[in-house]
Amino acid sequence: MSKYVKNQHGFTIIELMIATAVFSLVLLVCAAAVAHVGRIYYKGIVTSRTQDTARRINQEVSTVAQFTGSSGIRSTGPVTLSGIDTYAYCIGNTRFSYAKDKALGTGLGKSAHVLWKDSHGQTEACIPLDLTQTIPGGADGSELLGPNMRLPIFSVVAANKLVTINLTVTYGDSSDLFIPEDLAAVPAIPAYTICKGLLVGGQFCAVSSINTSVLKRL
């Protein structure tokens, strides 16, 4: 009687461990790639929203400034209200109350409002509103910034028929995302105007600056 021995081949423990390690490494690489794409997408959204906000504010101010007429452009500030240095531009029948060193939101270093637009009589004193209030002014007012946005630079200067608007809108949940203020540098670095360019705890920073000039039509 002949005996047949059937050879059975399988994986050894070492081979299984190597295969598992390779598979785990592939999964980690794929997960890192997906996370990186997600961060790039989110950063793009943050940058786009910041730019859109800056353009919208510039358009709001430009439109009002073009039809200012003889009433001119008045400004006030800083005025300390509820512990926040607040400023105001009164252009025609519109007032822009704003804070330079606060982000929109709740918590440390933030304010309920940062750039509030409302109607204002041309004969009334140009006084900024208390931006810590839920509704700083009348029912016709509105906030022009989005959550975690700041307005570190905002100026409206009139020279005869020409009005120059200079503004910077930034986004950043934490002040650690920005290069510290250095007014002695050349050129000077105002607070909250330059991102560090580093990812901090999954957070992003964005800066959008606009400088434009418009001619008065009245």
Backbone as a chain_set.jsonl record, in Angstrom:
{"seq": "MSKYVKNQHGFTIIELMIATAVFSLVLLVCAAAVAHVGRIYYKGIVTSRTQDTARRINQEVSTVAQFTGSSGIRSTGPVTLSGIDTYAYCIGNTRFSYAKDKALGTGLGKSAHVLWKDSHGQTEACIPLDLTQTIPGGADGSELLGPNMRLPIFSVVAANKLVTINLTVTYGDSSDLFIPEDLAAVPAIPAYTICKGLLVGGQFCAVSSINTSVLKRL", "coords": {"N": [[0.852, -1.195, 0.0], [0.576, 2.106, -0.918], [1.582, 5.155, 0.545], [0.46, 8.41, 0.714], [1.648, 11.616, 1.23], [0.331, 14.637, 2.012], [1.251, 17.858, 1.349], [0.895, 20.755, 3.246], [0.705, 24.17, 3.031], [1.122, 27.242, 4.712], [0.798, 30.482, 6.347], [3.393, 31.719, 8.305], [3.822, 32.812, 11.733], [5.524, 35.003, 11.83], [5.408, 35.95, 9.194], [2.725, 36.715, 9.093], [2.767, 38.789, 10.967], [4.443, 40.619, 9.693], [2.919, 41.193, 7.4], [0.676, 42.339, 8.599], [1.834, 44.607, 9.75], [2.665, 46.007, 7.467], [0.186, 46.489, 6.247], [-1.003, 48.082, 8.205], [0.683, 50.289, 8.099], [0.108, 51.241, 5.539], [-2.556, 52.0, 5.92], [-2.175, 54.081, 7.773], [-0.758, 55.938, 6.218], [-2.693, 56.526, 4.276], [-4.694, 57.623, 5.914], [-3.35, 59.881, 6.881], [-3.022, 61.276, 4.498], [-5.687, 61.826, 3.791], [-6.407, 63.438, 5.976], [-4.672, 65.587, 5.557], [-5.592, 66.615, 3.117], [-8.101, 67.401, 3.99], [-7.402, 69.453, 5.785], [-6.244, 71.318, 4.036], [-8.469, 71.934, 2.478], [-10.164, 73.089, 4.42], [-8.604, 75.272, 5.183], [-8.647, 76.692, 2.806], [-11.344, 77.439, 2.713], [-11.489, 79.115, 4.98], [-9.709, 81.181, 4.226], [-11.015, 82.15, 1.917], [-13.469, 83.078, 2.974], [-12.561, 85.114, 4.636], [-11.419, 86.896, 2.787], [-13.722, 87.509, 1.271], [-15.255, 88.809, 3.207], [-13.679, 91.084, 3.736], [-13.812, 92.345, 1.225], [-16.56, 92.852, 1.1], [-16.957, 94.647, 3.241], [-15.366, 96.755, 2.358], [-16.827, 97.478, 0.09], [-19.225, 98.293, 1.278], [-18.407, 100.575, 2.773], [-17.284, 102.14, 0.737], [-19.485, 102.655, -0.944], [-21.134, 104.197, 0.728], [-19.401, 106.354, 1.21], [-19.119, 107.538, -1.294], [-21.421, 108.998, -1.662], [-21.455, 110.931, 0.268], [-21.521, 113.719, 0.343], [-21.606, 117.145, 1.422], [-21.458, 116.742, 4.113], [-19.287, 115.331, 4.979], [-16.67, 113.273, 6.497], [-16.541, 111.97, 9.648], [-14.709, 111.141, 12.631], [-14.054, 109.259, 15.634], [-12.335, 108.353, 18.616], [-9.746, 106.602, 20.483], [-12.467, 105.399, 22.504], [-13.128, 104.224, 25.646], [-15.193, 101.618, 26.331], [-16.938, 99.534, 28.394], [-14.5, 98.337, 29.013], [-13.238, 98.047, 26.576], [-11.374, 99.46, 23.961], [-12.86, 101.544, 21.771], [-13.811, 102.667, 18.513], [-15.051, 105.023, 16.021], [-16.436, 105.726, 12.813], [-18.241, 108.154, 11.2], [-20.092, 108.457, 8.472], [-21.776, 110.365, 6.386], [-25.084, 109.434, 6.774], [-24.477, 107.129, 8.097], [-22.999, 105.071, 10.57], [-20.01, 103.555, 11.645], [-19.041, 101.557, 14.096], [-16.242, 100.293, 15.793], [-13.732, 97.914, 16.954], [-10.249, 97.459, 17.389], [-8.551, 95.482, 18.447], [-9.855, 93.115, 19.099], [-11.472, 89.933, 18.689], [-14.311, 88.604, 16.97], [-16.72, 87.125, 18.95], [-17.081, 85.022, 21.879], [-15.475, 84.994, 25.075], [-12.018, 85.129, 26.249], [-10.257, 87.938, 25.045], [-12.085, 88.504, 23.088], [-15.079, 89.928, 21.59], [-18.583, 90.717, 21.669], [-19.338, 92.096, 19.441], [-17.535, 93.51, 16.658], [-17.296, 95.114, 14.367], [-19.691, 97.254, 13.844], [-22.404, 98.343, 12.02], [-24.64, 101.047, 11.656], [-27.519, 103.255, 11.371], [-27.182, 106.83, 11.534], [-27.665, 110.091, 12.649], [-26.745, 113.008, 10.831], [-26.34, 115.338, 12.201], [-25.859, 114.567, 14.748], [-23.589, 113.811, 17.473], [-20.574, 112.107, 16.757], [-20.274, 109.241, 18.13], [-18.965, 106.205, 19.299], [-20.562, 102.954, 19.621], [-21.325, 100.678, 22.361], [-19.726, 97.822, 21.998], [-19.818, 95.443, 23.34], [-22.341, 94.776, 23.95], [-25.306, 92.812, 23.293], [-27.06, 93.747, 21.312], [-25.879, 96.489, 20.06], [-26.881, 98.977, 19.065], [-29.641, 100.528, 17.385], [-32.463, 98.788, 15.82], [-31.834, 98.648, 13.176], [-29.206, 98.095, 12.858], [-26.176, 96.163, 12.106], [-23.795, 93.463, 12.248], [-20.655, 93.304, 10.672], [-18.528, 91.565, 10.482], [-17.336, 88.114, 10.587], [-17.455, 85.146, 12.738], [-14.64, 84.878, 14.941], [-13.139, 86.729, 13.56], [-11.11, 89.661, 13.031], [-10.5, 93.251, 13.025], [-7.924, 94.752, 12.556], [-6.834, 96.937, 11.205], [-8.249, 99.876, 10.058], [-9.201, 102.532, 8.247], [-10.518, 105.612, 7.089], [-10.096, 108.128, 4.956], [-10.57, 111.399, 3.852], [-9.888, 113.55, 1.154], [-10.491, 116.387, -0.301], [-12.312, 115.591, -3.079], [-11.673, 112.958, -3.048], [-11.739, 109.807, -1.482], [-10.03, 107.692, 0.603], [-9.785, 104.345, 1.467], [-8.639, 102.1, 3.805], [-8.165, 98.914, 4.91], [-7.899, 95.98, 6.974], [-8.758, 92.683, 7.347], [-8.743, 89.954, 9.51], [-8.501, 86.438, 10.297], [-8.608, 84.215, 12.994], [-8.627, 82.007, 15.62], [-7.09, 82.103, 17.878], [-4.767, 84.331, 19.462], [-2.205, 83.493, 19.305], [-1.707, 82.675, 16.774], [-0.761, 84.717, 15.289], [1.931, 86.942, 14.315], [3.631, 88.739, 16.829], [2.971, 92.179, 17.726], [5.089, 94.711, 16.429], [6.102, 97.661, 16.356], [8.45, 98.979, 16.005], [9.78, 97.794, 14.006], [10.88, 97.694, 10.542], [9.22, 97.479, 7.621], [6.753, 98.706, 10.027], [5.025, 96.413, 12.202], [1.828, 95.995, 12.769], [-0.447, 94.801, 15.337], [-1.924, 91.561, 14.96], [-1.806, 91.286, 12.134], [-0.14, 89.759, 10.54], [0.227, 86.413, 9.711], [1.618, 83.595, 11.447], [2.102, 81.419, 9.931], [2.209, 78.803, 10.659], [0.784, 75.695, 11.625], [-1.328, 75.541, 14.327], [-2.442, 73.527, 16.683], [-4.347, 72.52, 14.874], [-5.573, 74.786, 13.941], [-6.206, 77.669, 11.857], [-4.954, 80.626, 10.228], [-5.802, 83.675, 8.651], [-5.362, 86.456, 6.466], [-6.551, 89.43, 5.045], [-6.115, 92.232, 3.123], [-7.131, 95.447, 2.006], [-6.802, 98.284, 0.011], [-8.196, 101.111, -1.172], [-9.445, 103.725, -3.338], [-12.01, 106.119, -3.753], [-14.149, 108.316, -5.625], [-16.05, 111.074, -4.576], [-19.472, 111.532, -5.364], [-21.16, 113.54, -4.879]], "CA": [[0.0, 0.0, 0.0], [1.358, 3.354, -0.996], [1.128, 6.25, 1.404], [0.662, 9.741, 0.138], [1.741, 12.694, 2.23], [-0.139, 15.907, 1.43], [1.933, 19.034, 1.918], [0.035, 21.906, 3.525], [1.494, 25.383, 3.21], [0.389, 28.353, 5.328], [1.61, 31.615, 6.772], [3.99, 31.626, 9.635], [3.506, 33.94, 12.614], [6.357, 36.15, 11.43], [4.855, 36.484, 7.952], [1.483, 37.41, 9.432], [3.12, 40.034, 11.646], [4.965, 41.541, 8.674], [1.788, 41.619, 6.57], [-0.149, 43.245, 9.41], [2.559, 45.872, 9.894], [2.604, 46.709, 6.177], [-1.187, 46.953, 6.064], [-1.214, 49.195, 9.139], [1.414, 51.445, 7.575], [-0.668, 51.757, 4.404], [-3.716, 52.69, 6.484], [-1.716, 55.339, 8.365], [-0.44, 56.863, 5.124], [-3.968, 56.954, 3.686], [-5.363, 58.503, 6.875], [-2.624, 61.156, 6.894], [-3.322, 61.969, 3.239], [-7.057, 62.341, 3.892], [-6.388, 64.544, 6.934], [-3.983, 66.719, 4.923], [-6.53, 67.187, 2.144], [-9.131, 68.078, 4.77], [-6.849, 70.707, 6.311], [-6.105, 72.247, 2.909], [-9.824, 72.368, 2.119], [-10.648, 73.995, 5.464], [-7.827, 76.51, 5.084], [-9.165, 77.418, 1.651], [-12.622, 78.04, 3.102], [-11.189, 80.221, 5.898], [-9.125, 82.272, 3.439], [-12.047, 82.695, 1.038], [-14.431, 83.833, 3.782], [-11.896, 86.336, 5.097], [-11.332, 87.796, 1.632], [-15.075, 87.962, 0.936], [-15.665, 89.77, 4.235], [-12.945, 92.333, 3.495], [-14.387, 92.981, 0.029], [-17.907, 93.335, 1.409], [-16.81, 95.85, 4.065], [-14.856, 97.806, 1.48], [-17.941, 97.906, -0.751], [-20.169, 99.026, 2.138], [-17.847, 101.889, 3.087], [-17.117, 102.884, -0.517], [-20.796, 103.105, -1.41], [-21.57, 105.296, 1.597], [-18.488, 107.493, 1.053], [-19.341, 108.183, -2.593], [-22.581, 109.89, -1.598], [-21.378, 111.636, 1.545], [-21.877, 115.117, 0.168], [-20.866, 118.146, 2.196], [-21.417, 116.381, 5.538], [-17.937, 114.879, 5.271], [-16.414, 112.049, 7.25], [-16.122, 112.263, 11.016], [-14.175, 109.98, 13.341], [-13.886, 109.382, 17.08], [-11.728, 107.221, 19.293], [-10.492, 105.534, 21.153], [-13.335, 105.622, 23.66], [-13.185, 102.964, 26.381], [-16.553, 101.222, 26.691], [-16.927, 98.175, 28.966], [-13.138, 97.823, 28.991], [-12.748, 97.883, 25.203], [-11.13, 100.69, 23.202], [-13.783, 101.529, 20.64], [-13.67, 103.784, 17.583], [-16.207, 105.187, 15.136], [-16.466, 106.595, 11.631], [-19.591, 108.558, 10.826], [-20.025, 108.862, 7.067], [-23.149, 110.679, 6.022], [-26.065, 108.937, 7.742], [-24.062, 105.794, 8.526], [-21.935, 105.013, 11.574], [-19.286, 102.291, 11.784], [-18.369, 101.436, 15.394], [-15.348, 99.139, 15.659], [-12.617, 97.688, 17.877], [-9.101, 96.982, 16.611], [-7.776, 94.395, 19.05], [-10.744, 92.057, 19.558], [-12.051, 89.026, 17.698], [-15.749, 88.44, 17.156], [-17.042, 85.889, 19.641], [-17.153, 85.082, 23.336], [-14.271, 84.493, 25.718], [-10.887, 86.032, 26.421], [-9.777, 88.596, 23.838], [-13.145, 88.587, 22.084], [-16.174, 90.852, 21.864], [-19.845, 90.33, 21.027], [-19.307, 92.719, 18.117], [-16.25, 94.135, 16.338], [-17.576, 96.181, 13.395], [-21.149, 97.387, 13.825], [-22.9, 99.405, 11.137], [-26.015, 101.453, 11.92], [-27.884, 104.595, 10.908], [-26.758, 107.866, 12.474], [-27.983, 111.422, 12.159], [-25.575, 113.806, 10.472], [-26.155, 116.416, 13.18], [-25.545, 113.97, 16.044], [-22.171, 113.607, 17.755], [-20.076, 110.806, 16.279], [-19.84, 108.5, 19.313], [-19.079, 104.76, 19.055], [-21.464, 102.179, 20.462], [-20.725, 99.662, 23.221], [-19.729, 96.601, 21.195], [-19.98, 94.251, 24.178], [-23.773, 94.513, 24.083], [-25.861, 91.894, 22.298], [-27.488, 94.645, 20.234], [-25.292, 97.771, 20.46], [-27.662, 100.149, 18.697], [-31.015, 100.308, 16.97], [-32.818, 97.552, 15.12], [-31.33, 98.664, 11.803], [-27.773, 97.817, 12.864], [-25.737, 94.811, 11.749], [-22.377, 93.139, 12.384], [-20.086, 93.073, 9.345], [-17.497, 90.526, 10.524], [-17.75, 86.766, 10.924], [-16.849, 84.615, 13.961], [-13.176, 84.803, 15.055], [-12.491, 87.718, 12.692], [-10.674, 90.926, 13.628], [-10.321, 94.39, 12.126], [-6.791, 95.473, 13.151], [-6.579, 98.189, 10.477], [-9.438, 100.434, 9.419], [-9.113, 103.99, 8.152], [-11.239, 106.261, 5.997], [-9.524, 109.478, 4.892], [-11.091, 112.194, 2.741], [-9.088, 114.688, 0.693], [-11.322, 116.983, -1.346], [-13.306, 114.658, -3.628], [-11.136, 111.593, -3.003], [-11.827, 109.108, -0.198], [-9.161, 106.511, 0.62], [-10.198, 103.359, 2.475], [-7.594, 101.108, 4.069], [-8.661, 97.996, 5.936], [-7.366, 94.619, 7.044], [-9.585, 91.726, 8.079], [-7.99, 88.731, 9.788], [-9.213, 85.342, 10.949], [-7.759, 83.396, 13.849], [-9.285, 81.773, 16.902], [-6.14, 82.404, 18.95], [-3.771, 85.363, 19.155], [-0.926, 82.816, 19.078], [-1.561, 82.416, 15.346], [-0.241, 85.921, 14.64], [3.212, 87.498, 14.745], [3.39, 89.822, 17.789], [3.126, 93.565, 17.269], [6.439, 95.274, 16.482], [6.015, 98.953, 15.682], [9.805, 99.47, 15.751], [10.299, 97.116, 12.811], [10.792, 98.443, 9.282], [8.112, 98.335, 8.065], [6.147, 98.359, 11.312], [4.1, 95.28, 12.188], [0.706, 96.159, 13.702], [-0.942, 93.551, 15.918], [-2.906, 90.744, 14.237], [-1.796, 91.567, 10.693], [0.695, 88.79, 9.822], [0.115, 85.057, 10.248], [2.883, 82.902, 11.671], [2.272, 80.438, 8.866], [2.349, 77.477, 11.245], [-0.442, 75.092, 12.105], [-1.34, 75.491, 15.787], [-3.59, 72.786, 17.167], [-5.356, 72.352, 13.843], [-6.203, 76.065, 13.645], [-5.641, 78.393, 10.726], [-4.965, 82.081, 10.265], [-5.941, 84.269, 7.32], [-5.287, 87.922, 6.457], [-6.954, 90.044, 3.778], [-5.975, 93.69, 3.189], [-7.621, 96.185, 0.836], [-6.606, 99.733, 0.005], [-8.878, 101.598, -2.371], [-9.844, 105.136, -3.346], [-13.234, 106.381, -4.507], [-14.477, 109.727, -5.804], [-17.39, 111.467, -4.153], [-20.354, 111.897, -6.47], [-21.951, 114.698, -4.466]], "C": [[0.88, 1.235, 0.0], [0.737, 4.408, -0.096], [1.472, 7.587, 0.745], [0.649, 10.791, 1.247], [1.387, 14.016, 1.545], [0.539, 17.08, 2.134], [0.948, 20.191, 2.072], [0.913, 23.114, 3.822], [0.615, 26.476, 3.801], [1.347, 29.466, 5.695], [2.173, 31.338, 8.154], [3.602, 32.855, 10.446], [4.273, 35.186, 12.189], [5.815, 36.785, 10.158], [3.563, 37.252, 8.204], [1.765, 38.749, 10.098], [3.629, 41.072, 10.65], [3.829, 42.08, 7.812], [0.901, 42.611, 7.314], [0.509, 44.607, 9.552], [2.498, 46.69, 8.609], [1.215, 47.282, 5.947], [-1.491, 48.145, 6.972], [-0.526, 50.46, 8.652], [0.665, 52.081, 6.407], [-1.882, 52.533, 4.897], [-3.323, 54.037, 7.077], [-1.413, 56.378, 7.297], [-1.718, 57.398, 4.493], [-4.696, 57.924, 4.606], [-4.699, 59.872, 6.919], [-2.926, 61.964, 5.639], [-4.714, 62.583, 3.275], [-7.112, 63.541, 4.834], [-5.743, 65.786, 6.331], [-4.89, 67.407, 3.908], [-7.63, 67.959, 2.87], [-8.656, 69.41, 5.318], [-6.704, 71.752, 5.202], [-7.47, 72.804, 2.506], [-10.348, 73.384, 3.131], [-9.907, 75.327, 5.412], [-8.314, 77.347, 3.908], [-10.477, 78.116, 1.963], [-12.392, 79.253, 3.989], [-10.649, 81.427, 5.13], [-10.168, 82.947, 2.563], [-13.043, 83.547, 1.812], [-13.831, 85.149, 4.267], [-11.799, 87.356, 3.971], [-12.702, 88.357, 1.254], [-15.559, 89.013, 1.928], [-14.981, 91.108, 4.027], [-13.516, 93.071, 2.287], [-15.769, 93.565, 0.313], [-17.858, 94.613, 2.251], [-16.336, 97.019, 3.213], [-15.973, 98.362, 0.595], [-18.947, 98.729, 0.046], [-19.671, 100.446, 2.378], [-17.726, 102.737, 1.828], [-18.44, 103.464, -1.001], [-21.29, 104.289, -0.596], [-20.725, 106.539, 1.347], [-18.724, 108.243, -0.251], [-20.461, 109.213, -2.552], [-22.627, 110.658, -0.28], [-21.845, 113.076, 1.425], [-21.043, 116.024, 1.043], [-20.742, 117.789, 3.665], [-20.056, 115.849, 5.948], [-17.877, 113.577, 6.043], [-15.873, 112.429, 8.616], [-15.63, 110.989, 11.686], [-13.994, 110.295, 14.819], [-13.156, 108.149, 17.604], [-10.252, 107.422, 19.567], [-11.323, 106.033, 22.332], [-13.476, 104.285, 24.368], [-14.61, 102.694, 26.844], [-16.525, 99.77, 27.143], [-15.556, 97.526, 28.838], [-12.542, 97.634, 27.612], [-12.547, 99.248, 24.555], [-11.925, 100.621, 21.898], [-13.648, 102.803, 19.819], [-14.939, 103.896, 16.738], [-15.866, 106.074, 13.951], [-17.931, 106.887, 11.339], [-19.51, 109.163, 9.428], [-21.449, 109.109, 6.587], [-24.101, 110.255, 7.123], [-25.706, 107.554, 8.283], [-22.907, 105.882, 9.515], [-21.337, 103.608, 11.588], [-18.551, 102.317, 13.124], [-17.501, 100.186, 15.35], [-14.285, 99.102, 16.757], [-11.481, 97.054, 17.093], [-8.472, 95.695, 17.148], [-8.634, 93.255, 19.581], [-11.219, 91.203, 18.39], [-13.538, 88.874, 17.99], [-16.037, 87.089, 17.801], [-17.171, 86.102, 21.132], [-15.879, 84.488, 23.923], [-13.181, 85.542, 25.772], [-10.43, 86.606, 25.084], [-10.819, 88.74, 22.745], [-14.24, 89.548, 22.533], [-17.415, 90.388, 21.113], [-19.948, 90.911, 19.624], [-17.959, 93.398, 17.92], [-16.42, 95.277, 15.338], [-19.084, 96.256, 13.192], [-21.549, 98.593, 12.985], [-24.342, 99.733, 11.508], [-26.261, 102.856, 11.379], [-27.544, 105.619, 11.98], [-27.04, 109.235, 11.866], [-26.742, 112.257, 11.909], [-25.302, 114.918, 11.476], [-25.808, 115.885, 14.563], [-24.033, 113.824, 16.203], [-21.759, 112.202, 17.324], [-19.458, 110.051, 17.454], [-19.993, 107.006, 19.044], [-20.033, 104.093, 20.033], [-20.682, 101.187, 21.316], [-20.829, 98.309, 22.518], [-19.832, 95.324, 22.016], [-21.45, 93.873, 24.342], [-24.259, 93.575, 22.976], [-26.352, 92.648, 21.072], [-27.008, 96.039, 20.606], [-26.187, 98.974, 20.202], [-29.082, 99.799, 18.336], [-31.202, 99.031, 16.176], [-32.255, 97.497, 13.71], [-29.848, 98.324, 11.717], [-27.437, 96.384, 12.487], [-24.228, 94.68, 11.929], [-21.826, 92.765, 11.01], [-18.993, 92.007, 9.318], [-18.104, 89.171, 10.843], [-17.059, 86.293, 12.194], [-15.327, 84.497, 13.855], [-12.437, 85.747, 14.107], [-12.173, 88.99, 13.465], [-10.585, 92.001, 12.551], [-9.171, 95.242, 12.67], [-6.477, 96.8, 12.477], [-7.868, 98.634, 9.8], [-9.324, 101.95, 9.423], [-9.863, 104.475, 6.922], [-10.81, 107.721, 5.993], [-10.044, 110.19, 3.652], [-10.158, 113.35, 2.434], [-9.783, 115.264, -0.524], [-12.364, 115.972, -1.823], [-12.886, 113.19, -3.52], [-11.223, 111.023, -1.589], [-11.0, 107.829, -0.294], [-9.549, 105.611, 1.785], [-9.107, 102.308, 2.595], [-8.079, 100.192, 5.185], [-7.98, 96.639, 5.83], [-8.293, 93.782, 7.908], [-8.763, 90.459, 8.285], [-8.886, 87.702, 10.457], [-8.222, 84.541, 11.776], [-8.391, 83.248, 15.21], [-8.4, 82.164, 18.07], [-5.157, 83.475, 18.51], [-2.402, 84.75, 18.888], [-0.679, 82.528, 17.597], [-0.909, 83.573, 14.603], [1.134, 86.307, 15.175], [2.939, 88.665, 15.685], [3.637, 91.206, 17.186], [4.568, 94.034, 17.439], [6.44, 96.572, 15.681], [7.387, 99.547, 15.395], [10.422, 98.832, 14.513], [10.127, 98.009, 11.587], [10.45, 97.458, 8.153], [7.515, 97.843, 9.379], [5.15, 97.211, 11.146], [2.993, 95.541, 13.208], [0.233, 94.799, 14.212], [-1.973, 92.886, 15.007], [-2.944, 91.018, 12.73], [-0.952, 90.585, 9.88], [0.564, 87.423, 10.493], [1.504, 84.456, 10.452], [3.151, 81.874, 10.583], [2.444, 79.028, 9.373], [0.999, 76.988, 11.73], [-0.363, 74.967, 13.612], [-2.604, 74.77, 16.231], [-4.701, 72.616, 16.145], [-6.058, 73.632, 13.456], [-5.48, 76.766, 12.497], [-5.796, 79.89, 10.92], [-5.087, 82.58, 8.831], [-5.95, 85.781, 7.446], [-5.69, 88.423, 5.074], [-6.933, 91.558, 3.936], [-6.444, 94.324, 1.884], [-7.347, 97.67, 1.033], [-7.198, 100.262, -1.296], [-9.246, 103.063, -2.226], [-11.078, 105.3, -4.219], [-13.456, 107.889, -4.587], [-15.894, 109.995, -5.318], [-18.206, 111.887, -5.372], [-21.22, 113.107, -6.136], [-21.042, 115.815, -4.01]], "O": [[1.797, 1.378, 0.809], [-0.485, 4.526, 0.002], [2.592, 7.835, 0.299], [-0.254, 10.829, 2.083], [2.068, 14.449, 0.616], [0.413, 17.262, 3.345], [0.253, 20.554, 1.122], [1.746, 23.094, 4.729], [-0.543, 26.608, 3.405], [2.54, 29.409, 5.4], [1.503, 30.796, 9.033], [3.105, 33.834, 9.89], [3.73, 36.29, 12.191], [5.763, 38.01, 10.045], [3.328, 38.304, 7.609], [1.081, 39.736, 9.826], [3.294, 42.253, 10.744], [3.776, 43.275, 7.524], [0.434, 43.595, 6.74], [-0.159, 45.638, 9.484], [2.304, 47.905, 8.644], [1.074, 48.422, 5.506], [-2.153, 49.097, 6.559], [-1.066, 51.56, 8.77], [0.594, 53.305, 6.297], [-2.205, 53.595, 4.364], [-4.04, 55.024, 6.911], [-1.762, 57.55, 7.44], [-1.818, 58.591, 4.207], [-5.251, 58.924, 4.15], [-5.377, 60.898, 6.986], [-3.07, 63.185, 5.699], [-4.908, 63.72, 2.845], [-7.772, 64.538, 4.541], [-6.204, 66.904, 6.561], [-4.948, 68.635, 3.849], [-8.042, 69.033, 2.43], [-9.405, 70.387, 5.323], [-7.006, 72.928, 5.406], [-7.608, 73.996, 2.229], [-10.907, 74.413, 2.753], [-10.512, 76.386, 5.579], [-8.386, 78.572, 4.002], [-10.704, 79.247, 1.533], [-13.012, 80.297, 3.792], [-11.08, 82.558, 5.358], [-10.206, 84.175, 2.473], [-13.421, 84.625, 1.354], [-14.511, 86.175, 4.304], [-12.065, 88.54, 4.175], [-12.828, 89.544, 0.953], [-16.198, 89.991, 1.541], [-15.62, 92.155, 4.127], [-13.683, 94.29, 2.326], [-16.106, 94.643, -0.176], [-18.619, 95.549, 2.009], [-16.844, 98.134, 3.333], [-16.056, 99.571, 0.377], [-19.462, 99.735, -0.441], [-20.419, 101.408, 2.208], [-18.034, 103.928, 1.853], [-18.507, 104.62, -1.418], [-21.802, 105.264, -1.147], [-21.254, 107.648, 1.278], [-18.545, 109.46, -0.304], [-20.454, 110.181, -3.312], [-23.701, 110.991, 0.221], [-22.503, 113.59, 2.329], [-19.899, 115.704, 1.368], [-20.007, 118.45, 4.399], [-19.697, 115.901, 7.124], [-18.876, 112.88, 6.219], [-14.865, 113.128, 8.723], [-16.075, 109.891, 11.354], [-13.806, 111.449, 15.205], [-13.339, 107.043, 17.096], [-9.596, 108.281, 18.977], [-10.934, 106.954, 23.051], [-13.901, 103.306, 23.753], [-15.166, 103.443, 27.648], [-16.141, 98.881, 26.383], [-15.449, 96.325, 28.588], [-11.436, 97.107, 27.491], [-13.439, 100.095, 24.593], [-11.692, 99.761, 21.048], [-13.403, 103.881, 20.36], [-15.783, 103.0, 16.733], [-15.112, 107.039, 14.07], [-18.753, 105.976, 11.244], [-18.937, 110.235, 9.228], [-22.226, 108.172, 6.405], [-23.948, 110.664, 8.274], [-26.555, 106.881, 8.868], [-21.966, 106.655, 9.332], [-22.055, 102.609, 11.549], [-17.55, 103.019, 13.27], [-17.963, 99.13, 14.919], [-13.984, 100.111, 17.395], [-11.715, 96.207, 16.231], [-7.921, 94.907, 16.38], [-8.178, 92.496, 20.436], [-11.351, 91.678, 17.262], [-13.966, 89.003, 19.137], [-15.653, 86.043, 17.276], [-17.349, 87.229, 21.595], [-15.278, 83.588, 23.338], [-13.387, 86.695, 25.391], [-10.239, 85.873, 24.114], [-10.486, 89.062, 21.605], [-14.313, 89.929, 23.701], [-17.321, 89.751, 20.063], [-20.554, 90.316, 18.733], [-17.315, 93.811, 18.885], [-15.752, 96.304, 15.457], [-19.676, 95.448, 12.477], [-21.09, 99.712, 13.215], [-25.171, 98.837, 11.659], [-25.329, 103.554, 10.98], [-27.605, 105.329, 13.175], [-26.696, 109.5, 10.714], [-25.793, 112.216, 12.692], [-24.171, 115.39, 11.594], [-25.494, 116.665, 15.462], [-23.294, 113.727, 15.223], [-22.501, 111.238, 17.506], [-18.27, 110.199, 17.741], [-21.058, 106.577, 18.599], [-20.28, 104.599, 21.127], [-19.522, 100.891, 21.033], [-21.909, 97.722, 22.457], [-19.922, 94.233, 21.452], [-21.766, 92.782, 24.816], [-23.705, 93.545, 21.877], [-26.096, 92.245, 19.937], [-27.665, 96.718, 21.395], [-26.249, 99.889, 21.022], [-29.668, 98.88, 18.908], [-30.254, 98.296, 15.896], [-32.199, 96.426, 13.105], [-29.289, 98.271, 10.622], [-28.292, 95.5, 12.537], [-23.483, 95.649, 11.783], [-22.45, 92.002, 10.272], [-18.572, 91.587, 8.24], [-19.239, 89.082, 11.309], [-16.159, 86.973, 12.686], [-14.792, 84.077, 12.828], [-11.239, 85.581, 13.877], [-12.863, 89.349, 14.419], [-10.594, 91.72, 11.353], [-9.406, 96.333, 13.189], [-5.913, 97.695, 13.107], [-8.496, 97.871, 9.067], [-9.348, 102.578, 10.482], [-9.846, 103.842, 5.866], [-11.124, 108.467, 6.921], [-9.972, 109.661, 2.543], [-9.693, 114.045, 3.338], [-9.692, 114.726, -1.627], [-13.212, 115.545, -1.038], [-13.655, 112.291, -3.86], [-10.829, 111.674, -0.622], [-11.239, 106.989, -1.161], [-9.63, 106.051, 2.932], [-8.704, 101.701, 1.603], [-8.371, 100.656, 6.287], [-7.549, 96.213, 4.758], [-8.578, 94.129, 9.055], [-8.156, 89.949, 7.343], [-9.886, 88.036, 11.092], [-7.126, 84.225, 11.312], [-8.664, 84.24, 15.886], [-8.9, 82.517, 19.138], [-4.759, 83.532, 17.346], [-1.532, 85.402, 18.31], [0.436, 82.177, 17.21], [-0.544, 83.441, 13.435], [1.464, 86.038, 16.331], [2.095, 89.507, 15.378], [4.421, 91.36, 16.249], [5.192, 93.784, 18.47], [6.74, 96.581, 14.487], [7.497, 100.507, 14.632], [11.463, 99.277, 14.03], [9.336, 98.953, 11.593], [11.311, 96.671, 7.761], [7.744, 96.706, 9.791], [4.521, 97.057, 10.099], [3.203, 95.328, 14.402], [0.487, 93.77, 13.586], [-2.784, 93.557, 14.37], [-4.015, 90.982, 12.124], [-1.038, 90.577, 8.652], [0.766, 87.296, 11.701], [2.443, 84.771, 9.721], [4.3, 81.504, 10.343], [2.791, 78.134, 8.6], [0.17, 77.773, 12.189], [0.568, 74.352, 14.132], [-3.702, 75.324, 16.165], [-5.876, 72.572, 16.51], [-7.042, 73.592, 12.718], [-4.315, 76.495, 12.208], [-6.653, 80.355, 11.672], [-4.541, 81.976, 7.907], [-6.481, 86.329, 8.413], [-5.227, 87.905, 4.058], [-7.641, 92.11, 4.778], [-6.188, 93.803, 0.799], [-7.628, 98.233, 2.091], [-6.751, 99.901, -2.385], [-9.345, 103.578, -1.112], [-11.182, 104.698, -5.287], [-13.005, 108.641, -3.722], [-16.819, 109.238, -5.612], [-17.688, 112.518, -6.294], [-21.924, 113.635, -6.997], [-21.52, 116.88, -3.622]]}, "num_chains": 1, "name": "protein.A"}
